[in-house]
Every structure is written in C-alpha cells, then in structure tokens.
Amino acid sequence: MTEQKTFGNAKLRKFLSDKGTILVLIAMVVVSTILYGNTFLSWSNISNVLRQISWYGMAAIGVNLCIISGGRDVSAGNCAMLTGMVFAYCYSMLNLGVVLSVVISLLVGPVVGLLNGFIIAKLNVRAMIATLSTGWVFCAIGLMMNNNWTISMKSSPALEKFYWISRSNILGVPTPFLIFLALVFFFWIFATRTSMGRAIYAVGGDPESAAMMGINVVKTKMIVHLICSCLACVAGIFLVARTSIGDPASCSQWGFTLMSTVVIGGTRMRGGSGDIRGIIVGVLIYGMIANILSMAGLSIYWQNLITGLVLLVAILTQKRQS
C-alpha cells in the first residue's frame, strides 16, 4: 500500500512538472473569463496579447538556449533596444533609407553576440557578470545616440511597408506571432535534431565531460550567444516597426523578464535540460498577467510583482524536484 502511494505521488509530481505551467495557463484563462467575460475573450484583445508577446518570445528563444547551455544572457533586452535606436538613427537622422537602415541595424546582433561569446567563452568570465556589464554598455550607447531622447520616424511609403511586418495579420492572426511560432519550431528542431543542438545540451549538463567527448565548448558557447543576440536584434526590429520610434528606455527591463518567461516555460536554471517549445507557454502566461492587470486598472509594478512571485514558485518547484 505504501509503495503504491509513493508511486502515485511520484506520478503526480512528474505530471505537475511536465504540465504544471499549462495548468497555470488554463487556470488564468478560466479566471479571466469569469472576471472579464466577453472583453477578455474578444479576438481584438487576444490578438493584442499575441502581438505584444511576440517580440518577447523571439528574444526568449535565444535566452533559453543560453540557459540550456549552462549560461545566462541578461543583455538581450539592451541589444534589442540598441537595434531599434540604430535603425531609427540611420533612417531619421542619417536619411539612409529603410533597407540600408535595416541592414545596418541587423549587424548589431552579430557584433553583440560575438562580443558576449568572446568574453564568456574565451576570457572565462561568468555569463551573468559578463552580459550584465555589456548590457550596461549597450544601454549607454543607446542613450547617447540622441541624448536620452526618443527618435521619431519620418513617415514615407517605404516605411509604411516596413511597418507591415509588425502590424499586419495573416488569416486574422498577428504576423509577428506566426513568425515567433515559426522560430520556435525551427530552433526546437535545431536543438533536438542537430549535432550543434545536442552539443548545447551536453555543454550545459557538464562542460568538462562534453570536452572529453570531443565537443568544442568554446565554439558552442560563442554560437549560443551569437544566436541569442541575433534573435534579440530581430525582436528589436519588430518592436520599432510597431512603435514607430527608437526609444532608449524600451526593453530596459527585458533581461530578467526574458529569463522569467524561460524558467516559467519549464527550462531549469542549472542547464543541460529544457524544451524550446515551453517558451510559448511562458510568454503566454507573462502576456496574460499583463493583460489581466491592465483590465483591472493596476500599474506595471503589480505585473512585476506577480511575475516575480510566479518565477520564484517555478524556481522553488524545480529545486524541490531536483
């Protein structure tokens, strides 16, 4: 009888571990429906939530890969902000045109990623400290580009076409959200079906053992941070296409928010495990928290408080399971 009870408890813990975040999401939908009814369930509201979480999700994919590899990257938000500022600066102040401005701003990702990867993998600096430091540098550069002022975009036919990527719908679904789902699927295949993806998990589990297996740990870490910054760069492009301005204050809180969505999505902070697909649930929970509090008329400080509490519960649950 005792063995059966123990077995039953183990099955329950495994079920909660695997499906706990989905249950939280379902519970939030039910509570929101009861409280706000048709307003919450209206497609305009749902579409707005899906659009707003898309750029978070894009950047969170790269952060997820960093955590799986045993590292951290809290500079992703500042990378996204700097990308938006570079685009706005090139287009509005240098008059370089939309296409050239996009190309130049997209170079921010590789530069940031290679810098972070070099400091972490080659110089052997802890990832959290390295990316926190570089994040402040990127933030300062963004602030200095226009003396801490936003850069407004001059309207033009070409710019309106550029805005399409972030403001349009395909079959009624926000285009950015569909692109986010496509990126999740692509990087899930990358992480689970390629040798580099398996190397990322191996390095996160035990870098010394991975090196003994012939895996180039330095190369793997550099590629992970390169991917992370490039995805943050893409998220920054989508954000500036949505808001029409380069804002040095945008994305400033993304660093730990992105880590929160990744952990809430089921990835363990210790590295070596995690499912890219869990990001979908993580960003949906984050987006719904913001949406519910907005409907309740509460400030963003409540959103930060509740997100922090949800993250704390997720980490404590992971610690207990491990």
C-alpha positions in Angstrom: 0.0 0.0 0.0 2.9 2.3 0.9 4.7 1.5 -2.3 1.5 2.3 -4.3 1.1 5.6 -2.5 4.7 6.5 -3.2 4.4 5.5 -6.8 1.2 7.6 -7.1 2.9 10.7 -5.5 5.8 10.3 -7.9 3.5 10.2 -10.9 1.7 13.3 -9.6 4.9 15.2 -9.2 6.0 14.2 -12.7 2.7 15.3 -14.1 2.9 18.6 -12.4 6.5 19.0 -13.5 5.6 18.3 -17.1 2.2 20.0 -17.3 2.2 22.5 -14.4 2.7 25.6 -16.5 0.0 24.5 -18.9 -2.4 24.1 -15.9 -1.5 27.6 -14.7 -2.2 29.0 -18.1 -5.6 27.2 -18.2 -6.4 28.4 -14.7 -5.6 32.0 -15.8 -7.9 31.7 -18.8 -10.7 30.4 -16.7 -10.3 33.1 -14.0 -10.0 35.9 -16.7 -13.1 34.6 -18.4 -15.1 34.6 -15.2 -13.9 38.1 -14.3 -14.0 39.9 -17.6 -16.1 37.6 -19.8 -16.6 38.8 -23.4 -14.0 41.5 -23.1 -11.2 39.1 -22.3 -12.4 36.5 -24.9 -12.8 39.1 -27.7 -10.5 38.4 -30.6 -9.3 42.0 -30.6 -8.0 41.5 -27.0 -6.5 38.1 -27.7 -4.9 39.4 -30.9 -3.4 42.3 -29.0 -1.9 39.9 -26.4 -0.4 37.6 -29.1 1.1 40.6 -30.9 2.7 42.1 -27.7 4.3 38.8 -26.6 5.8 38.0 -30.0 8.9 40.1 -29.6 9.4 38.9 -26.0 9.1 35.4 -27.4 11.6 35.9 -30.2 14.3 37.2 -27.8 13.4 34.5 -25.2 14.3 31.7 -27.6 17.9 32.8 -27.5 17.9 33.3 -23.8 16.5 29.8 -23.5 19.4 28.3 -25.5 21.9 30.3 -23.2 20.3 28.8 -20.1 20.3 25.3 -21.6 24.0 25.7 -22.4 24.6 26.5 -18.7 25.0 30.2 -19.2 22.9 33.4 -18.9 22.3 36.4 -21.0 20.7 39.5 -19.4 21.9 41.8 -22.2 19.3 40.6 -24.7 16.9 43.5 -23.9 19.6 46.1 -24.3 20.6 44.5 -27.6 17.0 44.8 -28.8 16.9 48.5 -27.7 20.2 49.3 -29.3 19.0 47.7 -32.6 15.9 49.9 -32.6 17.9 53.0 -31.8 20.4 52.3 -34.6 17.6 51.7 -37.1 15.8 55.0 -36.1 19.1 56.9 -36.1 20.1 55.6 -39.6 16.7 56.2 -41.1 15.6 59.5 -39.4 18.9 61.3 -38.8 21.2 60.0 -41.5 18.5 59.5 -44.1 19.9 56.2 -45.3 16.5 54.7 -46.3 14.6 51.8 -44.9 16.5 48.9 -46.5 20.0 50.2 -45.6 18.9 51.2 -42.1 17.5 47.6 -41.5 20.7 46.0 -42.8 22.9 48.2 -40.6 20.8 47.7 -37.5 20.7 43.9 -38.0 24.5 44.0 -37.7 24.1 44.9 -34.0 23.1 41.3 -33.2 26.2 39.5 -34.5 28.6 42.2 -33.0 26.9 41.9 -29.6 26.8 38.1 -29.7 30.4 37.7 -30.7 31.5 40.2 -28.0 29.5 38.4 -25.3 30.6 35.0 -26.5 34.3 36.0 -26.6 34.2 37.5 -23.0 32.4 34.4 -21.7 34.0 31.5 -23.6 37.5 32.9 -24.3 38.1 35.1 -21.3 36.2 32.7 -19.0 34.1 35.4 -17.3 30.8 34.3 -15.7 28.0 34.7 -18.1 25.8 36.7 -15.7 28.5 39.2 -14.9 29.7 39.5 -18.5 26.3 40.1 -20.0 25.2 42.4 -17.2 28.3 44.5 -17.8 28.0 44.6 -21.6 24.3 45.3 -21.2 25.1 48.5 -19.4 27.5 49.4 -22.2 24.8 48.9 -24.9 22.3 50.8 -22.8 24.7 53.7 -22.5 25.4 53.7 -26.3 21.6 53.8 -26.9 21.1 56.7 -24.5 24.0 58.7 -26.0 22.7 58.3 -29.6 20.2 61.1 -29.1 21.0 62.5 -25.7 18.4 60.2 -24.0 15.6 61.3 -26.3 13.5 59.1 -28.5 14.0 59.2 -32.2 10.7 59.6 -34.2 10.4 58.1 -37.6 9.6 60.3 -40.6 6.6 58.8 -42.5 7.2 57.5 -46.0 5.6 54.9 -48.3 8.7 52.6 -47.8 8.4 53.0 -44.0 4.7 52.0 -44.1 5.7 48.8 -45.9 8.3 48.2 -43.2 5.6 48.6 -40.5 3.7 45.8 -42.2 5.9 43.1 -40.6 4.7 44.1 -37.1 1.2 45.5 -37.7 -0.3 43.1 -40.2 -2.4 39.9 -39.8 -2.4 36.6 -41.7 -5.8 34.9 -41.7 -6.6 37.1 -38.7 -3.6 36.1 -36.7 -0.9 38.7 -35.9 2.0 38.2 -38.3 4.7 38.7 -35.6 3.1 35.8 -33.6 3.2 33.5 -36.6 6.8 34.4 -37.1 7.5 33.7 -33.4 5.9 30.3 -33.7 8.0 29.5 -36.8 11.1 30.5 -35.0 10.2 28.3 -32.0 9.6 25.3 -34.3 12.9 26.0 -36.2 15.0 26.2 -33.1 13.3 23.3 -31.5 14.4 21.2 -34.5 17.8 22.8 -34.2 18.2 21.9 -30.5 16.9 18.4 -30.8 17.9 17.2 -34.3 21.3 18.7 -35.0 24.8 17.9 -33.6 25.2 21.5 -32.5 21.9 21.4 -30.6 22.9 18.2 -28.8 26.3 19.9 -28.1 24.5 22.8 -26.4 22.7 20.3 -24.1 25.9 18.5 -23.4 27.8 21.6 -22.5 25.0 22.8 -20.2 25.0 19.4 -18.4 28.7 19.1 -17.9 31.2 21.1 -19.9 34.2 19.0 -18.8 32.5 15.8 -19.9 31.4 17.5 -23.1 35.0 18.5 -23.9 36.2 14.9 -23.2 33.6 13.7 -25.8 35.2 15.9 -28.4 32.8 18.9 -28.2 34.3 22.3 -28.7 33.0 24.0 -25.7 34.3 27.5 -26.6 32.8 27.3 -30.1 29.4 26.1 -28.7 29.2 28.9 -26.2 30.0 31.5 -28.7 27.4 30.2 -31.2 24.8 30.2 -28.4 25.4 33.8 -27.5 25.6 34.8 -31.2 22.1 33.2 -31.8 20.8 34.9 -28.6 21.8 38.4 -29.7 20.7 37.9 -33.3 17.2 36.9 -32.1 17.1 39.9 -29.7 18.1 42.0 -32.7 15.2 40.7 -34.7 12.9 41.4 -31.8 14.2 45.0 -31.7 13.3 45.4 -35.3 9.8 44.2 -34.8 9.4 46.5 -31.8 10.4 49.6 -33.6 8.2 48.7 -36.5 5.3 48.5 -34.0 6.0 51.7 -32.1 7.4 53.9 -34.9 10.2 55.3 -32.6 13.6 54.4 -31.4 13.3 54.6 -27.6 16.3 54.3 -25.3 14.0 53.3 -22.5 12.4 50.4 -24.3 13.4 46.9 -23.4 15.4 48.1 -20.4 13.7 45.5 -18.1 13.8 42.7 -20.6 16.8 41.0 -19.2 15.3 39.3 -16.2 11.8 39.3 -17.7 13.1 37.0 -20.5 14.8 34.7 -18.0 11.5 34.6 -16.1 9.5 33.5 -19.2 12.1 30.8 -20.0 12.0 29.4 -16.4 8.2 29.6 -16.2 8.2 27.7 -19.5 10.0 24.8 -17.9 13.7 25.3 -18.5 15.9 24.6 -15.5 18.4 27.2 -14.4 21.1 24.6 -13.8 21.4 24.0 -17.6 21.5 20.8 -19.6 17.8 20.5 -20.0 14.8 22.4 -21.3 12.3 22.5 -24.1 12.3 25.4 -26.6 8.6 24.9 -27.1 8.0 25.7 -23.4 8.6 29.4 -24.3 5.2 29.6 -25.9 3.5 28.8 -22.6 6.0 31.1 -20.7 5.3 34.2 -22.8 1.6 33.5 -22.9 1.5 33.4 -19.1 3.5 36.6 -18.9 1.3 38.3 -21.5 -1.9 37.3 -19.7 -0.6 38.6 -16.4 -0.1 42.0 -18.1 -3.4 41.8 -19.8 -5.4 40.9 -16.7 -3.8 43.6 -14.6 -4.4 46.1 -17.3 -8.1 45.2 -17.3 -8.1 45.6 -13.6 -6.6 49.1 -13.9 -3.4 48.1 -11.9 0.0 49.5 -12.7 3.0 47.7 -14.2 4.5 47.4 -10.7 1.9 44.8 -9.9 2.9 43.0 -13.1 6.5 42.9 -12.0 5.4 41.7 -8.5 3.3 38.9 -9.8 5.8 37.8 -12.4 8.5 37.7 -9.8 6.3 35.6 -7.5 5.5 33.2 -10.3 9.2 32.9 -11.2 10.0 32.3 -7.5 7.5 29.5 -7.3 8.8 28.0 -10.6 12.4 28.0 -9.3 11.5 26.6 -5.9 9.5 23.8 -7.6 12.4 23.0 -9.8 14.8 22.9 -6.8 12.5 20.6 -4.9 12.2 18.2 -7.9 16.0 18.1 -8.4 
